[in-house]
């Protein structure tokens, strides 16, 4: 067994576009909704709880803004009434040898929000753009 937990700063994202680096990924969580039920003739005076449907958070991808790189916006512009280009996305946490240790597989993702960088005259930071995705499933593989 490893002596230390894994650091979270070495990761890759296969998002169906060219190989670009992301500075941050968030929203990799799954929640199971609870179904409460009580039969009228039950001798217990409380509800039983059963697992229900799964609920997934939106995923947020952040990256540096590059001149003439419009891939975020090209994907965003595929949104039409009732149609969208859906993509399967794989996010991998990597070890020192650049090998995947944990993989999050996202099913049928598509963008619901694209946010350009904020502008500040006295700022000294990198321009960061953000894309928020919805999806229809998330599986986690811990190798």
C-alpha positions as CSV (number, residue, x, y, z in Angstrom):
1,X,0.0,0.0,0.0
2,X,1.2,3.5,-0.8
3,X,2.5,5.6,2.1
4,X,0.8,8.8,0.9
5,X,-2.4,9.8,-0.8
6,X,-2.3,10.7,-4.5
7,X,-1.7,14.3,-5.5
8,X,-4.4,15.9,-7.6
9,X,-2.4,18.2,-9.8
10,X,-1.3,15.7,-12.6
11,X,-4.2,14.8,-14.8
12,X,-5.4,14.6,-18.4
13,X,-8.7,15.1,-20.1
14,X,-9.8,13.4,-23.3
15,X,-12.7,15.6,-24.4
16,X,-13.0,14.8,-28.1
17,X,-11.1,17.8,-29.3
18,X,-7.4,18.3,-29.8
19,X,-5.1,17.5,-27.0
20,X,-5.1,20.6,-24.8
21,X,-4.4,21.0,-21.2
22,X,-6.9,22.0,-18.6
23,X,-6.0,23.8,-15.4
24,X,-9.0,22.6,-13.4
25,X,-11.8,20.0,-13.5
26,X,-14.6,20.0,-10.9
27,X,-18.0,18.4,-10.5
28,X,-16.9,14.7,-10.5
29,X,-19.6,13.5,-8.1
30,X,-22.5,11.1,-8.1
31,X,-25.4,11.0,-5.7
32,X,-28.0,8.4,-5.2
33,X,-31.4,9.8,-4.4
34,X,-33.4,8.2,-1.5
35,X,-36.8,6.6,-1.9
36,X,-38.8,6.6,1.3
37,X,-41.7,4.1,1.6
38,X,-44.0,3.0,4.3
39,X,-46.7,0.3,4.0
40,X,-49.9,1.2,5.8
41,X,-50.0,-2.1,7.8
42,X,-46.3,-1.9,8.8
43,X,-45.7,-2.5,12.6
44,X,-42.9,0.1,12.4
45,X,-43.8,3.8,12.7
46,X,-41.2,5.0,10.3
47,X,-40.4,4.8,6.6
48,X,-37.9,2.5,5.1
49,X,-35.3,4.0,2.8
50,X,-34.3,2.5,-0.5
51,X,-31.7,3.6,-3.2
52,X,-33.3,5.4,-6.1
53,X,-32.1,7.1,-9.2
54,X,-28.6,8.5,-9.5
55,X,-28.0,12.2,-9.9
56,X,-24.8,13.7,-11.5
57,X,-23.4,17.2,-11.0
58,X,-22.4,19.4,-13.9
59,X,-18.7,19.2,-14.8
60,X,-16.6,22.4,-15.1
61,X,-13.5,22.5,-17.3
62,X,-11.1,25.4,-17.0
63,X,-8.2,26.2,-19.3
64,X,-5.9,29.0,-20.4
65,X,-7.1,31.1,-23.3
66,X,-5.0,30.8,-26.5
67,X,-5.0,33.0,-29.6
68,X,-7.1,31.6,-32.5
69,X,-8.2,28.5,-30.5
70,X,-11.9,28.4,-30.8
71,X,-12.6,24.7,-29.9
72,X,-14.7,25.5,-26.9
73,X,-16.9,27.9,-28.9
74,X,-17.1,25.5,-31.9
75,X,-18.5,22.8,-29.7
76,X,-20.8,25.4,-28.0
77,X,-22.1,26.4,-31.4
78,X,-23.3,22.9,-32.3
79,X,-26.2,23.6,-29.9
80,X,-29.4,23.7,-32.0
81,X,-33.0,23.2,-31.0
82,X,-33.2,19.6,-29.8
83,X,-29.8,18.6,-31.2
84,X,-26.3,18.9,-29.8
85,X,-23.0,17.1,-30.4
86,X,-22.6,14.8,-27.4
87,X,-19.2,13.5,-26.4
88,X,-17.9,10.9,-24.1
89,X,-15.1,12.3,-22.0
90,X,-12.4,10.6,-20.0
91,X,-10.6,12.3,-17.1
92,X,-7.5,10.6,-15.7
93,X,-5.5,11.2,-12.6
94,X,-1.9,10.3,-13.5
95,X,1.1,9.0,-11.5
96,X,4.7,10.1,-11.8
97,X,5.2,7.9,-14.9
98,X,2.2,9.6,-16.6
99,X,0.1,6.4,-16.2
100,X,-3.6,6.6,-15.3
101,X,-4.4,5.7,-11.7
102,X,-8.0,6.7,-11.5
103,X,-10.3,7.3,-14.5
104,X,-13.7,9.1,-14.6
105,X,-15.7,8.2,-17.7
106,X,-18.4,10.7,-18.6
107,X,-21.2,9.6,-20.9
108,X,-23.0,11.9,-23.5
109,X,-21.6,15.2,-22.3
110,X,-22.5,18.5,-23.9
111,X,-21.9,22.2,-23.0
112,X,-24.5,24.3,-21.3
113,X,-22.3,27.3,-20.5
114,X,-19.1,28.8,-21.9
115,X,-17.5,31.7,-19.9
116,X,-14.7,33.9,-21.3
117,X,-12.1,35.3,-19.0
118,X,-12.7,38.3,-16.8
119,X,-10.6,41.3,-17.7
120,X,-8.8,43.4,-15.1
121,X,-6.4,46.3,-15.9
122,X,-4.3,45.7,-12.8
123,X,-4.4,41.9,-13.0
124,X,-1.3,39.7,-13.3
125,X,-3.0,36.3,-14.0
126,X,-3.4,34.1,-17.0
127,X,-6.7,34.5,-19.0
128,X,-8.9,31.4,-18.1
129,X,-12.0,30.3,-20.0
130,X,-14.6,28.0,-18.5
131,X,-17.0,25.4,-20.0
132,X,-19.8,23.8,-18.0
133,X,-21.0,20.4,-19.1
134,X,-24.1,18.3,-18.4
135,X,-24.0,14.5,-18.9
136,X,-25.9,11.3,-18.6
137,X,-23.6,9.2,-16.5
138,X,-20.3,9.0,-14.6
139,X,-18.3,5.8,-13.8
140,X,-15.1,5.8,-11.7
141,X,-12.3,3.2,-12.2
142,X,-9.7,3.1,-9.5
143,X,-6.8,0.9,-10.8
